[in-house]
Amino acid sequence: MAEAVRMAVESAQAAGARRVTGLRLRVGILSGAVPEAMRFAWDVVIRDTLAAGARLEIESVPGLCWCADCRAEFECAEFFNECPRCHNVSGELRRGRELEIASVEMN
């Protein structure tokens, strides 16, 4: 969270804004990040920064796997999953590891 706040504050400063009013993050369910822990840390890391008092929004990104055998995408909750169409195991994760800043609101 500290790095996300640092990046948001740097963006606000570069844009000539006085403060960060909101931060929206995209967090994949397979990223290893825990949204509850991120929310818990938020109030601590924004203290005494241009983001003090800003709101945090976390968008959860579901896992999406690809089956090369039947050329299908399917939702997944783990890194290796059985394709629901052909039942082969797929380890190609196309989405779900994201941990990124989607937007920074400032004024």
ABEGO torsion letter per residue (X at the ends): XAAAAAAAAAAAAAAGBABBABBBBBBBAAAGBBAAAAAAAAAAAABGBAABGBBBBBBBBBBBBBBAAAGBBBBBABABBBBAAAGBBBABBABGABBBBABBBBX
